[in-house]
């Protein structure tokens, strides 16, 4: 039978480094809270896909998947608040279902970082609401 491996277009784009900039993202699957490595807290992974550069409309990195990671420690919850506010949520004391973000769009700053000897895309909790004026797309 052989040892086969199959790649989707998304798989091949996963390791593509984007130029650091603000990007419009489509929020996809929102994972459940899972224990962190040290079991002292929980992480939530959110899969998103680059639509275009949010400032100039360039679609050179369209389709590149990125992961947003949140942690439920008290000192880390502010990052979740910023994400929700960028989605237009009026955050007050109470509970919020992150799964409601699936299918929505948000602008996030993507930078590059070196982690365990490998350079990767990273969203370091910089979000902003989508501006009402849309840039013209450059790749049509």
Backbone torsions as a table, in degrees:
resi	resn	phi	psi	omega
1	UNK	NA	-35.4	178.9
2	UNK	90.0	167.5	178.1
3	UNK	-106.3	100.3	-175.3
4	UNK	-98.8	150.9	171.9
5	UNK	-137.7	143.0	-178.9
6	UNK	-126.3	136.8	179.3
7	UNK	-117.5	138.0	170.6
8	UNK	-91.5	168.8	175.6
9	UNK	-57.9	-40.2	179.9
10	UNK	-63.3	-40.4	177.8
11	UNK	-58.0	-43.6	-177.1
12	UNK	-70.5	-27.7	179.0
13	UNK	-84.1	-16.9	-174.4
14	UNK	-56.3	-35.5	-178.6
15	UNK	-95.1	6.5	178.5
16	UNK	-76.0	123.3	178.3
17	UNK	-80.7	130.7	175.4
18	UNK	-92.2	155.3	173.4
19	UNK	-69.3	135.4	178.3
20	UNK	-56.0	124.8	-178.1
21	UNK	-177.5	176.3	172.7
22	UNK	-83.0	131.6	-179.9
23	UNK	-127.7	144.2	171.1
24	UNK	-81.3	126.7	-178.5
25	UNK	-117.2	144.8	169.5
26	UNK	-98.7	121.1	180.0
27	UNK	-78.4	128.2	179.3
28	UNK	-106.4	-126.3	-175.8
29	UNK	-68.6	132.9	175.0
30	UNK	-106.9	114.8	-177.1
31	UNK	-76.1	165.2	175.8
32	UNK	-76.1	165.9	173.0
33	UNK	-69.3	128.4	178.5
34	UNK	-128.0	149.8	-178.1
35	UNK	-60.5	140.9	175.1
36	UNK	-71.6	170.8	-178.6
37	UNK	-55.3	-41.7	-177.6
38	UNK	-85.8	0.2	178.1
39	UNK	63.3	13.2	-178.9
40	UNK	-90.1	-10.1	-179.3
41	UNK	-157.4	-172.8	-179.7
42	UNK	-128.3	149.1	177.1
43	UNK	-115.7	148.6	173.4
44	UNK	-124.4	123.1	178.1
45	UNK	-102.8	131.9	179.0
46	UNK	-119.3	123.6	177.8
47	UNK	-87.4	135.9	178.6
48	UNK	-138.6	163.4	-179.2
49	UNK	-131.6	135.7	177.3
50	UNK	-68.0	130.8	173.9
51	UNK	-96.1	-49.8	-178.6
52	UNK	-171.0	167.8	171.3
53	UNK	-64.7	127.9	-174.5
54	UNK	-75.4	-16.8	-178.2
55	UNK	-96.2	-37.0	-175.9
56	UNK	-122.1	-1.4	176.1
57	UNK	81.1	0.4	-178.7
58	UNK	-60.4	130.8	-178.1
59	UNK	-105.6	22.3	-178.0
60	UNK	-59.1	-28.3	-177.5
61	UNK	-109.7	18.0	179.8
62	UNK	-55.3	133.0	176.2
63	UNK	92.1	-8.6	-179.9
64	UNK	-69.2	121.9	178.5
65	UNK	-79.6	141.4	176.5
66	UNK	-135.1	156.9	-179.2
67	UNK	-116.5	133.2	173.1
68	UNK	-102.7	130.4	-179.1
69	UNK	-121.5	130.2	175.3
70	UNK	-119.1	153.1	177.4
71	UNK	-125.1	145.6	-175.7
72	UNK	-92.5	10.4	174.5
73	UNK	-62.1	148.7	-177.8
74	UNK	-54.0	-45.5	-176.9
75	UNK	-71.8	-13.2	-178.9
76	UNK	-100.5	-8.7	-176.3
77	UNK	-66.2	-22.8	178.2
78	UNK	-61.0	-29.3	177.6
79	UNK	-66.9	-36.7	177.2
80	UNK	-67.2	-39.8	178.6
81	UNK	-58.3	-46.1	179.6
82	UNK	-61.2	-39.0	177.6
83	UNK	-63.3	-48.7	-179.1
84	UNK	-63.2	-41.3	178.8
85	UNK	-62.3	-39.2	178.6
86	UNK	-64.4	-26.2	176.5
87	UNK	-83.8	-0.6	177.5
88	UNK	93.8	9.7	179.9
89	UNK	-81.2	130.9	174.3
90	UNK	-84.1	93.2	-172.6
91	UNK	-74.8	122.0	176.3
92	UNK	-127.0	174.1	174.8
93	UNK	-58.8	134.2	-179.7
94	UNK	146.0	-170.5	-176.7
95	UNK	-105.2	146.2	179.8
96	UNK	-134.4	138.3	179.6
97	UNK	-93.2	108.4	-179.1
98	UNK	-64.9	-23.6	178.8
99	UNK	-60.9	-22.3	178.9
100	UNK	-66.5	-15.2	178.5
101	UNK	-74.9	-21.1	-178.6
102	UNK	-56.0	131.9	179.5
103	UNK	89.9	-11.7	179.6
104	UNK	-89.0	170.3	177.1
105	UNK	-118.6	149.9	178.8
106	UNK	-150.1	153.2	172.1
107	UNK	-95.0	133.4	179.3
108	UNK	-138.8	147.5	176.2
109	UNK	-88.6	123.6	178.0
110	UNK	-106.7	129.0	177.0
111	UNK	-122.4	173.7	176.7
112	UNK	-107.5	141.8	176.8
113	UNK	-139.6	156.8	173.6
114	UNK	-101.6	123.4	-178.5
115	UNK	-131.5	123.1	-178.9
116	UNK	50.1	42.9	175.6
117	UNK	79.2	6.9	-177.6
118	UNK	-125.7	134.4	177.3
119	UNK	-83.9	134.9	-177.8
120	UNK	-144.8	166.0	174.2
121	UNK	-77.5	142.9	179.3
122	UNK	-141.0	133.6	171.0
123	UNK	-100.5	108.2	-175.5
124	UNK	-97.0	48.4	172.8
125	UNK	59.3	39.8	172.6
126	UNK	-113.1	108.5	-177.4
127	UNK	-127.4	154.3	173.8
128	UNK	-147.5	152.9	177.6
129	UNK	-63.2	153.3	176.6
130	UNK	-69.7	129.5	178.1
131	UNK	-73.4	149.3	-177.8
132	UNK	-74.1	-30.8	177.6
133	UNK	-85.7	126.0	-176.9
134	UNK	-95.1	136.8	174.9
135	UNK	-73.3	153.7	174.4
136	UNK	-71.1	140.8	177.8
137	UNK	-78.3	145.4	-177.7
138	UNK	-99.5	-21.2	179.4
139	UNK	-110.8	105.5	-179.3
140	UNK	-121.9	NA	NA
